[in-house]
Amino acid sequence: MSTDVSTKTTAPAPPGRGAPSTGTPLALVLLDGVRRNMRQYGMLFALGLIVLLFQIWTGGDLLLPRNVSNLVLQNSYILILAIGMMIVIISGHIDLSVGSLMALVGGVGAVLMVEHRVSWPVAVLLTLLLGAVAGALQGFFIAYVGIPSFIVTLAGMLLFRGLTEIFLKGQTLGPFPDGLQKVANGFLPEVGPQTNYHNGTLLLGLGLVAYVVFQEVRDRRHQREFALEPLPTGLFALKLTALVAAVLVTTLLLASYKGAPVVLLILAALLAGFGYVMRNAVIGRHVYAIGGNLPAAKLSGVKDKKVTFAVFLNMGMLAALAGLVFAARFNAASPKAGVNFELEAIAAAFIGGASMSGGVGTVLGAIIGGLVLGVLNNGMNLVGVGTDWQQVIKGLVLLAAVGFDVWNKRRAGA
């Protein structure tokens, strides 16, 4: 008994799966690509919209070169915290102690450098070590003792704040050495011939453009090699153009003032380093695994306790770095430093795409979320919005970001 195979037909691929058919309009392909990548690029689009809104609202003051430089300096410590907090949240935990640990590190650093005349490079190393030890202690109780991270870091918040009061005796202590102040407030030195722009910043900007193009093209090639679905060509070209334009505009704005702040180079190094680790290194994949599905990660051989311990040790070091930058920027250590900074870092992570359930988020997303908050703060200050309404608006932005995450998950599940 024979079977007539000539009547069999192949069902067409659904929209967004595989290569689009020849008859599919380009607009529909781009729209489908936007829909499927809305979660990843939604906040990037929102950041651009907020910048445009405040640029118009402030009469062009937002993107003045001096204000852009101040925007970087004013938000540098929050962005440093947000990088570490994003990794903590991806692993399925939370850290409420980072603001108090910042204050403690700044206080200990001030005592070492101001009262005991320890050279600032040595003091920086010692305080970074202190942050690592504090983070490791919390990581031990969370990973190996099994106490929830919320409780451990809440206790750490109270403990570190009390130790700060003890070290500083309730007083503000300063000033800091000039070398450390230049790290937090300084700019790259001028090199080359005299021009209307900062030559070193222009060179760095061009190098960053080349790196962005190389990275995006390479990631797209890898997606195809592993049979993953890349962005449609038109949407990819639009994304790449927007990224290059953003880098060039920022470079020109900074180069037309005093150049790139030193702390911006620190942020760039952290972004590149942690971005690579979370994308390509084994431990980065393990962080995503334990945050996304802990039982499955254990069955796969992931050493979840060691990974959790390392995540909190890393958070302690980044909190210490942020504390030093904050104290050096204001040239004094205060017992009240870092109040509510942990909430700013958590908000930046969630606005930048982190998920409450863990396993989702990127280091770049943390930077974007921090910039959204920073631009909101700066823009509202420029137009004279009171601090009361600023808190209301930031709360609504956070609620909208998390609501968007929940809606996107439900839509994807449906």
N, C-alpha and C positions, 0 to 999 in steps of 0.2 A: 504494500500500500504506500503510494508515494505522497509526498507533501509538496505542494506548490509554494516554494519559497519566494517566487517572484512577486507575490502580493504583499509581502511584509514591507512595512515602512518604518522609518526611524523617526521617533518623536522629536520635534524641534527642541533645542535647548531653551530652558526658561530664561527670561530676561536676567541679565547680570551674571549668568553662568557660562563660562567659556567665552570664545570669541563671538562677537555679535554677527548676526547674519547680514548678508549684503544689503537686504532691503530695510534694515533697521535705521531709522533716522539718527543722525549724529546727536541731535538734541536729546533724544530719548536715552541714548547711551550715556551721555554726560550726566543726565538727570539721575539715571540709575546708579552711576558711580558716586554721585554726591550723596544719594540716599544711603548707600552701603557704607560710606566712610564718614557719615555725619558725626558719629561719636568721636572719631579720631581728630577731625578737623573743625568741629563745631566751635570749640573755644578759641581756636586760632582766628576764625572768622569773627567771633564775638569781640576779641581783643582789637582787631582792626576797626570794627564798628565803633567801639568805645573811644578809641583814639580819634577817629574822624569826628565823632560827636563833640568831644571836648575841644578839639582843635577849632571847630566852628564856634562853640559856645564861649570859649575864652578869647575869641578874636585872633587866633594864631599864636597865643602865648604858650600853649602846651608843648609845641615842637620847636620852641626857640632853643638854640644850641645850649645855652646855660641851663635851661630847665631840664633838658634831656640828660645832661650830665648829672644834675642834682637828683633826678629820678633814679639813676643807677646807684648813686651813693646812698640815697635814703633807704633804698629797698634791698641793699646788698645782703644784709644779715638775715632778712626774712627769706630771701631766695636760697641762701645757704641752708637754712633750717628746712625749707620746703623740699630740697633735694633728699635730705635724710628722712624726712617725714614721709615722703612718697614711698620710699623703699620699705619703711616700717609698715605702712598701710597695705602695700602690695603683699607683704608677708602675712597679713591678717591680724595685725596688732595695732596698737596706738601708743603714743608717748606724750604724756601730759607734763613731763618734767623739764622739757628743753628750755623754757623761758627761765626757770629758776636756776638750771645748770649754767646758762649763759651768765646770769648775775654772779654766781659763785666763782666761775672762771675769771670773770672780769675783776672781782674783788681780790681773789688770790693773786692774780697778775699784778694788780696795783700794789698790794702789800710787798710782793717780791721786788718790783721795779722802783717804787717810790720810797718805801721805808727801808728796804734792805739793799738797794742799789745793785740788784742783779741785772746784768746786761740783758737787753730786751730779746735778742735771739734765744738765749738760754731760758729766759722766763716763758717765751712762747712755747718752746719744746716742753717745758715742765707742765704748763697749763693744758696743752694738748694731751699730754699723758694723763693728767688729772681727769679730763673729760672722757678719755678712753676707759680709765678705771671705773669711773662712775657709770658709764654705759655698760661695762662688762658686769658690774655687780647687779644692775637691774636685769641684764640679759640672763645671768645665772639663775636668779629667782624665777624668772619667767620660763626659761627653757628647761632647767633641770629640777627645780622645786615644783613647778607647775602652778604657780600663782598667776592669775590673769594679769595681763599687761596693764589694764586699766587701774587695778589696785596697786600694783608695784610702782608704776610711774606717778600715781597720785601721792603715794607715800614719799617718793623721791622729790616731788614738787615741794612738799612741806619741809622735808629734810634739807634740801639744798637752799631753800629760801632762809631757813633758820641759820644754817652755817654761814651764809652770806652776811647776815646781820652780826654774827659773832666775829667774823674776820674783819669786817669794816667798822665794828662797834657803833653801828647805826649812823655812820657819817659817810659823806662823799669824799673819795680820795683821788688825787691827781696832782700835777699833770703827768702824762705819759711821755716817754722819750720821743724825740723827733722822728727817729727811724720808724717806730711803730705807727706814729701818726701819719707818716707818708704812705704807709701801706693802706690805711683806711681812707685817707683823704687826698692822696697824691695822684699825680698823672705821669704818664710816660714822658721821659725827657725828649726834647726836640733833637732831631738828627737831620743831616742833609742841608741843602740850600734853603734860604729864606723864601717862603711862599706864603700864600694866604691860608694854607691849610697845614695841619700837623702831619708831617711826612710819615712818621712811624705809624700813626693811626691809619693813614691811607694804605700803606703796605699791608698792615694786618687785615684791613677790610678786604683788600683784593685777594689775599691768601684765604680768608674765610669764604669768600664767594667761590673760589676754586674748590675748596673742601666740600662746601654744600652741594655743588653740582656733581662732584665725584661721588659723594656719599649717596645722593638720591639715585643717580644712574646705576650705581653698583647694587643698591638695595632692590631696585626694579629688576635688574638682571637676575639676582638671586631668587626673587619671587617666581620668576619664570622657570628657573632651573629646578625649583622644588615643587613645581606644578601648583603654585599658589596664584591667586587671581590678582594681578596688579591693577592699578588705576587705569582707566581708559586713557589713551594717548593724549587727547585734548585736555582732560582734567589734570593729567600729570604735567603737561606743559604749562598750564595755568598755575599749578602749585609751585613749580620750579621758578617761574617768572616772579610770582609774588614773594617767594623767599629771597631771591636775589635782589629784588627791588627793596625789600625791607632792610637787608644787610647794607646795601649801598647807601640808602637814605640815612640810616643810623650812623654809618661810618662818616659820611659827609657832615652830619650835624655835630658829631663829637670832634672831628678834625677841624672844624671851623671855630671851636672854642679853645680848649686847652689840650685836646687830645683824649685818648682813652684813659679812664681811671685805672689805677693799678688793681683795684678790687675787681674790675671787670675781667681782667686777665685771670684772676683767681677763679671767678665764676665760670669762665670759659673752660678752664682746665678741669674743674669739677664736672661740668656738663659733659665734656668729651670723655673723661675718664669713667664716670659712673654710667653714662649712656652706653659706652662700649661694654662695660661689665654686665649690665642688665640685658643687653641684646645678645652678646656673644659668649660670655664666660659661663662656665658650668654653674658657679654659685648663683649667678643672676637667674638662670633658668630654674634653679632649685628654689629661689625665693618666690618666683611666680608659681611654682608647683605647690609649695606648702600653703600659699595663700589661696590658690584656686581650689585645691582638693587635698587636704592633709592626709586622709586615709590612703588615697591612691598614691600620693607621694611616698608615704612610708612603705607601701607594698613595692614601689619601684626602686627602693634602696636609698632614697634621699635621707640624709642624716639631719632630720628636722631640728633637733636640739642644737647642733653645732651651727646650723644656718641662722636660727633665731638668735643665738648668742652673738654671732658675728654682726647681725643686723643692728642690734642695740649697742654693741661696741662702736660700730661705725657712726650711729646716731650721736653717741656721746662725744666723739671726736669732732663731728660737724657742729654740734652745739657749742663746744669749746671754741672752735674757730669763729663762729658767729659772735660769741661773747667777746672775744678779743677785738674783732672788727667794730662791734658796737661801742665798746669802751674807748677804743682808740679814736673813733670818729668824734665822740663827744669829749674826749680828752679827760675823762674821769670815770671812776667806777662808783656805782651807786647801789645801795641795798634794794632800791625799787626798780632797778634795771630789768628789762625782759618781762615785765608784767603783761600777761595775755599774749605774749609772742607765740606761745604754743598753739593758741587758737588761730592766730594768723597763718601759721605754717600748716595747720590741719585744713583750714579753709582753702589755702592755695592748692593743696594736694587734691582736694575734692573738686574744686573748680577746674583744675587741670586734668581731670579725667579719672581720678582714682575711684574705686568702687568700695562701698561699705563692706561687701563680702570678701574683699581681698582678691589677689590674683590678677588685677587689672590696673594699668597705669604706666606712665613713662616718665623718665627724668625730665625730658623736654616739656612734658605736660605740667610738671611742678613749676618750672620756670614760667610757663605761660600763665598758669594760675596766679603765681606771685605777681607777675606784671599786670594782670587784670586788676588785682587789688591795689597795686601801686599806682596805676594810672587813675583809678577811681579816687584814691586818696588825694593825689596831686591835683587832679582836675577839679575836684570839689573844693579843695582849698583855694584854687585860683579864682573860682567863681563865687567864693564866699559862702558856701554851704556850711552850716554849723555842724559841730561834732556830733550832736544828737541825731540829726538827719543822716549824717554820714554812716553812723552805726546801723540805722534802719535800712539804708540802701544796700550796704554790704551784706546785711543779713538776708535781704531779699535776693541778692545775687547768688549767695551760697545756696539758699533754698531752691532757686531756679536751676542751678547747676546739678544738684542732687536729684531734683525732680526730673530733669532731662535724662539723667542716667537711668532712673527707674523706668521712665517711659520708653527709652531706647531698648532696654532689656526685654520689656514686655512685647515690644514690636518685633524684636528679633526672635523671641520665642514663638510668637504667633506665626 
